[in-house]
Amino acid sequence: MLLFNKHIILFLILMTSTFSCSAKNNLGLKAEKYVIYASANQDSKYLAQIALDQLQKHTNQKDIISLINDNEIKNNKQKYIQFLVEQSAKDDYCIVHDSDKLIITVRKKADGIWMIHQLIEEIGKTDNRFSTIDLPPSTIKFITQCENFDFDYRDPHYSNNLIPGNALILGNNNVDLDWGIWGHNIKKVIGEINDSTIFALIDEKRVKEQFSFSSPVLLEHLTQYILNYFGNGDEKAYHFMIMPRDNNLVCLCEECKKLGNTKNNATPAVTYFIQKMAARFPKHQFFTSSYNSTKAIPKDTLRENTGAFLSTILLKKGVELNLKQAKTAKFVEELKAWRDITPNIYVWDYSANFDDYLTPIPVLYSLQKQLQFYKSQEVKGVFLNASGYDYSTFGDLKSFVSGALLKNTNADIDQLCTSFFQKYYPKNHQLLSNYYLSLEKSFALKNQSYNLYGGFDEITNTYLDTEAFLEFYNALEKVLRQTTGAEKERLLMLYTALSYTKLQIAYHQVTGKNGCMTIDEFELKLNPAINQTIEILNNSSRYSDLNKYKEAHGEIQQYIDFWKNEIINQKLENEIIQEKITILSAPDSEFENSKKLNNGLPGYSKDYHQGWYISSKDLKIEFPTNKISGTKKMKFRFLNNERHGFYPPEKIEIWSKDILLKTINNFDSSSALESVEFNLTLDLTNTDKVKVLFFRKSLSNSKIAIDEVRVLN
């Protein structure tokens, strides 16, 4: 007779501990029939029903799976499976497996759902009555063991993890499932409130751009919002981010000042508010963040259902962290100070180049080392900010592997990558594994950090080998012709996205075997193959999440329009295209080479990384004109982007032989245009060289971005 309970589980664990390791590992999951045992616990019953439904979903032989609620005679040809939820358990999960019984105990119901799918995938490996093509590879073995995850909260923010249902299958968290309020979004969730006392008092005036966190009205409205949409947490515990709006304004009403607010510090009132909410909803969790006006650490210990988010944006990415790094040491010092008042420290980490989602970036080897470092500092949760809702190349792989690393930071990355590609790309897994892992290995050898907002020049100087990439791209094109079904669709989406990188290589190299142009005297001529690559990238419109190549203002269709309207359909000529422009002023890092100033290609006005020569100082250049005579047109085009500090110059001076030939000023930087062009005529007869001086706009941190110095008939 079967009657599983805590005492029997303990007995089984004690008994199985006497077996040899090899005996445990030799226990198989395959059986003639599978019996799911539902215990009296409601959560356990819920998991039993999920297990039944999912096992039956993955086989056509429904009768080989059954669910029992009472004692039943044991049958040696059956595998008895039970899921238990024990919130007070010491371990995140325990597995007890003998010849005919499999008992899985989890602390959280969500982890039980992950376990069910892991189990089905493992059963499917040996029992061909089950089809598991829709499930990710399993990452655990169903041997008798007890384990804890390395992090309680595990959120790889990739689009694959945000597909409804995927996070539970992958054993991950995500912001849509687990947060009732995320980021600076209190304003969104409470809507319009007529009572002005919810707003910050600044200079004796209520301002709607910030909240007063001592306001009982704000407290009541947020309480009601949680009750209406999330309840008391009896069914599910949610996380809530309590952050001021994204600015440095701080309320200085009498109540907030009594709590301790100062002009630059909102921590006292925000902490008061969080403590109140945490007391009202003890089953939910409430988080503050070390950011802007709440960087100061609260003086008193926080309640056990509260915590703090710390950003790692100042830490190096792509390398191992250690306390010899000044910024890492400072981060750890801050982390320890927060840990003195709450053990629930989450980090907001980063795992992408946010200015290029589509060029392959190797992040997994370095991510593993950084996660191991966070674990050593007793971090409890990780939000891994990546491409979010947007597609990124190999994002499906990274979502899977990073989720596995968040459970076990010592997992074998090569094995995880290999198993993933074998599962989802069975015909072409070797091609994908070889290329992606070669990216990881070669970048790891450099021991070099990557820029979270890096342009293509930086990318090719850090993690992208253009020749290896093009070899892989061409290999993909070939195998696509021989691949069918779901694998072909996945490969086609990857190939489409990688066509952006192929265009980037062509644009940045300009000429040569991989460039987009050839030079015919003073004119650029298009490489016809570029049209085909553009059309392949244009297929991105078929996919709902493949419409951006970067986080902000990176619409692929606009990028394609730039190619068609400003490159393909234009006559690109410049009489100094084959001359050398000398930079006489001190160049910025990465801009020692002047070729962008006369390579013939226009800059992309929606992206300062593409085609613009940037100077944070007044710019002084010189170029030869001894082969030019007569009156010529001279054209300059400047980026006009206040958000990033790019302005047209205040003044331009043109000199030859210490003679000032022309002065240009009164540029209109208030224009709404993204770029500003200026044309002039100049007699270059009897000039050997011309110097051009560009004087920056007299604003703090202003920069000049110029795409081309053109000399035309």
N, C-alpha and C positions, 0 to 999 in steps of 0.2 A: 504494500500500500504506500502511496506517495502523500506525504504531508510535509511540505517544506516550510521551515520557519527559521528564526534567527539561531536557535540552538543547534539545529541540524546543520546550518551553514557553517557555524563555528566548528562543529564536529568534523565536517567534511574537509575544511581547511586544515585542521590539525592532522587528519588522517592522510590527506594527500601530500602534506609536507614530508612524509616519510618516503615518498616515491622518489626515484631518481629523476634528474632533469630529462634524460632521454625518454623515460616512460611518459612523462607529461607531454613532451613534444610529439610523441607518436600517436596521441589520441586524435582520432579523426572526427569530423563533424558530420560526415555523410551517414545517413540512416535510411531505412526503408520508409519510415514515416516520422513526422515531426509533431510533437505534442506541446502546445503552449499552455503552461499552468498559470492561472490567474489567482493571485493571493487576495486576501481580504482588503488590503490597503488599496484605496481608490486610485492613487497614482500608479500603483503596480498593475491594477486592472486596466488602466488606460494604456500602459505600455504593452500589456498582453494583447489588447485588441489591435494596437498599431502593428505589433509583430505579426499577428495573424493576417491582417489586411495586406501588409507589405510582402510577406512570404507568398501569399496567394496571388498577388499582383505579378510576381516574377516567375510564375509557373503556370502551365496550362492544366496541370494535374492538381486541381484544387483539393481533392480528397486525401492527398498525402499530408495535409496540414490540418490540425484540429486544435480546438481550444477547450480546456476543461476547467471547471471551477470546484470540483469535488474530488474526493479520493478515487483513484482508479488503479486497477491491477496493472502492475508493471509488465511491459512487453520488451524483451531484449532487442527486438528489431526497431524499436522506436527511440528517438532522441527526445528526452523531456527537457524543455527549456522554460526557465522562469526568470522574470525580471522583477527586481525589488527596488523600491526607492526608500532610502534611509537618510533623511536629511542630517541626522546627527552622526553619520558614519565618519570614521577617521580618514578614509581614503575616498578619492573621487570615484573610483570604481574598483570592484573586486570581481574576479572571475573564479568560479569553482567548476572544474570540468573533470568528470570521470567518464567511464565507458558509455554510460547511457544518460547521464544528467549534465546539464549545463545551467548553472545558476549565476546570474549577473546582477550585482548590486551596484546601484549608482546613488550619488548624493543628490543630483539634480535630474529632474524629469527630462530636460532637454538633452542631457548627456545620454539618457536611455534611448532616445530616438536615434542619436548618432550611433550608439552601440548596435541597435537593430539593423541598421543599414550596413555597418561593418560586418555583422554576422552573416547577412544575406550574401554579401559579396564573397565572403570566405566559403560559405556553403556552395555557392555557384562554381567555385574553382574545381570542386571534385564531384558535384552532383549535376550532371548535364540536363536534368529535368528543369533546372532553373536558368533563366537568362538574366544577366545583370549588366547588360551593355549600357544601361543608363546610370549606373552607380560608379562612383570614383573607386580607385584601388583602396583596399583596406590597409590600414597602417598599424594594426595590432594583431597579435596572435591570441587565439582563444585557448590559452593554457592557464592553469591555476596561478593566479597572480593578483596582487593589489597594487594600484598605482595612483599617484596624484599628478595632476596636470601642473606644468610649470607656471601657468598663469590662470587666474580665475576668469578674467575677462579677456576674450581672444577675438579680435575683429580685424581681419585683413580686408581693407576697403577697396576691393576690386569689383568690377561689374558682375563677375561670375558668382561672387558671394552674395550679391544683392538680388539675384534672380529668386523670386518667391519659392521657398522650400529648400533652396540649396544650402543656406547657412546651417539649418538643422541637420541635413544629411552630412555635411562636412564637419559638424561638431564645432561650428564657429558662432560668434555673436555677430550682429550687425545693427547699425543705427536705426533701421526701420523697425526691427523686431523688438529691440531691447530698451529704447529710449523714449520716454514720454515727452521730454524736452531735450533738444540737442543744440549745443552752441549758444549763440546769443539770441535765442528765439522766444524769449518770454513774451515779447510784443506780439508775435504771431499767434500765440496760443490763447492769450487773454482777450484779444480783439480790442474794440473801442470801449473805453470806460470814461464816463463824463466827470468823475471825481478827480480834480486836479491834484489831490494830495498823494496820488500814486507816483507823481513825477518829482524829479529832483528839484530842490530849491537851490538856485545858484544866483548869487548877487541879488537876493531878495525876490527872485522871479522863478516861477515854476517853468521848467523847460521839458518838452516832450521827448527830447533826445536821450534822456536818462531817467531811471527809476529811483524812487525813494524806498529803500529796502527796510525802513522802519515803519512803513505805511501798513496799518491793519487792513485797509481796503485792498491793497495789493495782495496781502497774505490771504485774505478771504477769497478773492477771485481765483488765485492760483489753486487754493485748496479745492474750490468747487470744480475747477477744470479737471483736476486729478480724479476726484470722486466720479465725475460724469464719464470720463473716458477710460480710466484705469482701475477704479475702485480702491479698496484698502490694501490690495496686494495679496488677498487670500488666494485668488486663482493663479496670479503670476506677479512676481516682484519686478518692477521696472526701475530704470535709472532716470534721474532728472538732473539736467545741468542747470545750475542757478548762477548765471553770469550777468553782469551789467551789459548794457548795450555796447557795441564795439567802438568805444571812444574813451577818452580820459576824464570825462565829466564825473564829478562826485557830489552827491547831495550833502548840503550843509544846513538842513533844517535843524531845529532844536533837538528833536528826537535822535536824529543821526549823529549830531555832534555829541550828545550825551553818551551814545554808544561808543564813540571814539573816532568817528570820521574826521579826516582832515582834508585839505584841498586836493591832495594827491592820493589819498588812501581811502578806498571804500570797503576795505576788508572787514572792519568792525560791524557795519550794518548788514553786509551780505552774509557774514557768519551768523549773526543774530537770526536773520531770515531763514537760513538753512537749518539751524538748530530747531527753530519752531516747526518747520516742515517735517524734519526728521522725527520729531517727537509726535507729531500728528499722524504720521504714516510710518510706523516702525518696520513694516515689511518691505517698503520701498527703499531705494538708495538715492542719496542726494549728494551732488558733487559741485565743488567750487573749482576754480582754476587759478594757477599762478600766472596772471596775465594783466597787463595794463594797470588799472587801479586796484586790482586784488593780488598784486605780487607780494604784499606784506603778509607774513604768516600770522594766523590768529594766535592770541595769547593763551587761550584755554583749550583743553582737550575737546575734540569733537565727539559727537555721539557715534556709536558703533556702526550705524547705517549711513554714515557720511564718508566722503573722501575728497581727494584733490587730484586734478589733472595737471601734469607738468609737460610742457612742450620740449621736444628735443631738437628744435629747429636750428639751434646754434651749434649742435654737435656735428662732427664730421660724419659724412655718409660714405659707405664703401670701404671703410677700414675698421680695424679692431679698436675699441675704446679702451683707454687706460687713464689712470689718475695722473700721469705725467703730462697729459694734455690739459692746458689751463682751463679751457671751457668745460671739459669733462669734469675736472676737479671741482669747479664752481657749481656745476649742475648737481653733483653728488652731495656737496655741502648743503645746497638748497633742499634736495630730496630728503636728507637726514633730518633737517629742521622740520619739514612737514611731517615726517614719520613720527616725530615726537608727539604730535597731536592727533594723528590718525594712521592706522596701519594700511588704510585703503588708498594706496598711491597708484594711479594709472598714468601711463605716459602716452602722449600724442606723438607718435613716431612717424617717419616718412620713408617711403620706398618707391620713389619714382623721380624722373625728370619731368617736372610739371610744365615745362615748355616744349616737350616732345614726348608724347605718349607712344608714338608709332615706331620710332627707331629702337631696336632691341637694346635693352639695358640689363646687364647682369647684376642682380641685387641679392641673390639668395645666400651665397657664401658669406658675404659681409653681414647680412641680416642675422644669420645664425650666431655669429660672434657677438653682435650687439645685443641680441636677445639674451644670450648667456650672461652678458655684463649686467643687463637690467635685472635678471633673476638674482644675481649675486648681491644686488643692492636692494633686494626684497620688494621689488615692484610687483604689484598684484594683477595689473591688467595692462593691455596694450591695444590702443587704437592705431592701426597701421595705415596711415593715410597714403593712398596710392591713386590710381586713376578714377576711383569712385564709380559713377554710373557710366563712364565712358569706356569704350573698348581700348585696350592697350595690347601690343603684341606680346604674346606669351602670358597674358594676364590670367588665362584659365589655369595654366601651370603654376603661376606664382600664388594664386589664390589657394590652390590645393597645398602646395609645399609650405607656404608661410603659415597656413592653418595648422599643419602638422607640427611645424617648429614651435608654434605657440603652445602646443600641448607637451612637446618633448624637444627641448632645445638641442639635444644630442642626436636627433634623428639623422639618418644617412641621406644627405641631399641628393647624391648621385643616384641612389636607389629609388628615392621618391620620384625624381625626374624620369628615370628610365621606366618605372612602372606606370607613371601617368601617360607617357607617350605610347607605351605598348597598349594601354587600355583604349585610348581615344584615337590613336593613329596607328592601328595595327600593321598596315601595309608599309608605312613610311616612318615608323618610329625611330629607326636607326639614323636616318638623315636628320631628324629633329633633335634627337638626343645628342648626336655628335656636335651639331652646330651650337646648340644652347650651352651645353657643358663646356665646350671650348671657349665660349664667351666668358663663362664664370672663371675658368682656370686661368686664362690669359690675363684677365683683369685682376685676379687675386695676386698674381705674381708681381704686378706693378705696385701694389700697396699704396694706391693713390685714391684720394677721395673724389667723389663726383659732385657736380653742382646740381642742386635741386631745381635750379632755373637756368640750365646751361644751353647755349646755342650750339649750332652744328660744328663750328670750329673746335669748341671745347670737347664735344662728343668724340670727334675723330682723334683728339689728342689724349683721350682717356680710355674709353671702353669700346670704340667701334673700329674694327679693321675693315676698311672699305672693300678691299679685294676679297677678303673672306666672305663678307656680306654678299657681294655681287655673285660670287660662286654659289652661295646658298640660294640666293634669289633665282638664279638661272636653273638650278637643280629643282627647285619647287615648280617652276614653269613646266619642266619636263615630266615630273611625276604626276602633276595634275591631269595630264592627258590619259594616264593609266589608272586613275583612282576613281572610285564611284561612291555613291551613298553619302552617309553622314560625314565620313572622313573627308570626302572631297569638299563638302560644304565648309568644314572647318578650315581645311587647307586654303580654299579659295578666299575666305575672309582674311586669313593671315597674309596671303599673297597680295591681296588688294591693299591692305594696310601698309605692307612693306614697300609698295610702289611709291609711297610718299618719301621713304628714305632713298630710294633709287633716284627720285627727282632731286632730292636735296644734294646728293653726291654730284649729280650732273650740274646743278646750279652753282655749287661752291667750287667745283673744279673748272667750270666754264668751258675749257677746251681740253683736248687730249682724248684718249680712247673712251673715257667715262664721262666726258663733258657733254654739255647740251649744244655747244656751238663750235663752228670753225671760223677762223678769221680770214676774210678776203680783203686784203689791203687795210682799209679803215672801217670795214663793216663786219658785223657778226652774221653768220648764216646758220640757220637752225639745223641740228641733227634730226633727220626725219623720224628716228626711233622714239624721240621724245613724245610725239603725238600719241603713239601707242601706249606709252607708260601713263600718260595723262588720262587716256580713256579707261585704262585698268583702274586707276585710282577713282575715277568717276563712278565706278561700280559701288563705291562706298554708300551711295544713296540707297542701295538695296537693304542695308542693315540699319536697324533702329538706333544702335548705340555706336556706330562708326560714322560719326559726323564731325568730329573734332580731332585735331592733331595735338592740341595742348589745352591746358586748363581754362585759360581765359582768352576770348576773342580768337579762337583757333579753328573757325569753321572751314572744313575741307573744301566746300564748294566755293568759298571766297578765294581760297588759295588757288584752286583750279582756274577761277576767273582771272586771277592775277597773271598766271601763265599765258592764258589765251589772249587777254586784252593788252597786256603790257610787255609781253615778250614775243609771242608767236606772231601777233598781228601788227607789230611795230617794226619800223626800220631802225635798227640799232647801229649807229655809226659814231665814230669819235676819231678825230685826226691825231689824237695822242694815245690811241689805244695800245700802240706797241712801244710807247716811251716809258721811261721809269720816272715815277713821281717820288721825290725825296721828302721825307718828313723832317722838317727843321726844328719843330718843337718837340718836347718830351712826349713820346707816345704812351697811351694807356697800355696796360698789360693785355696781351692777345691782339694788339693793334700795331705791332712793330712793322708788319708788312703793309705796304700802301696799295696793293693791287686792287682792292675794292674801289679805289677812287677812279680807276680808268679801265676796269675790265669789260666795260661795255654793257653790263646788265643793270637794270634798274633795281633799287631796293624795294622790298615789300613793305608798304606803309603800315600794315597792320601788325608787323612783327619786327622789332628793332634788331633781332638776331640775324635777319636775312638781308644781306646786301649793303648794310650801312657801316661806314667807317665812323667810329665813335671816339670823341675826345672830351675828356672832362676838364681840359684846359683850353686856353686860346690856341687855335690850330694854325700852324705856319707850314706851307708846302712850297715846293719848287719843282718846275718841270721844264725841259728844253723846248724851245720854239724855233730853233735855227732852220728847221725844215719847212717852216710855215711862213707865208708872207701874205700881205694884204689884210683887209678887214674881215674878221671872223666873228661868228656868234660864240658866246661862251655861256654855258648853262650850268646852274647849280640847283640841286634839290635837297631840301632839309626835312628831317622828321619833325613833326609838330605834335608832341605828345606830353601834355603837362603832367599826367599821372606818373610817368617815368622820368620826368625832368628833362625832356628833350625840347629845345626851342631853336628857332632860326637864330642866326647870329645877330647881334645888335649892329655890327658894321663889318664890311668886307673892304679890304684894301688890296689893290693889284699894283705890283711894283716890277720895274725892269731897270737894271743898271742904276740902282739907287734913285730912280725917278718914279714918283707916284703917278701911275697912269690913270687910275680911276678909284673912286670911293663910292661905296654903296651902303646906305643905311636906311633907317625907318622901315625895317621889316615889320610886317603885321603878324605878331605871334598870337593875337586874339582870334585869329581865323579858326573856324570849326573844321577846316581841312586837316587831314592827317599828315599831309606833307605840303610844303611850300616851295615853289620853284621860282627862280629869278633868272632872267635872261639879259644879256648885255651884248653890245658890239664893241670890238676893240681892234685897233690897227696894230698888228703884230710884225709889221715890216721892220727890219733891222733890229729885231730882238733875238738874243740868243737863249735867254732863260727868262722865265716869269715867276715871280714869287706872289703867292696869294696868302693873305692873313685874314683869318676868321676870328672875330672877337665875340666871345660868349655873351649871352644875355646876363646882365648883372643881378643875378639871383643866386641864392645859396644852392649849391649842388646842381646848378644847371649844366647841361651837356649839349654838345653839338653832335648831330648824326647826319652825315652827308653821304649820298650814295654814289655820286659820280661828278667828276669835273669834265664836262664835255666841251670840245672845241669843234665847231662845225662851219661849213661854208655858208 
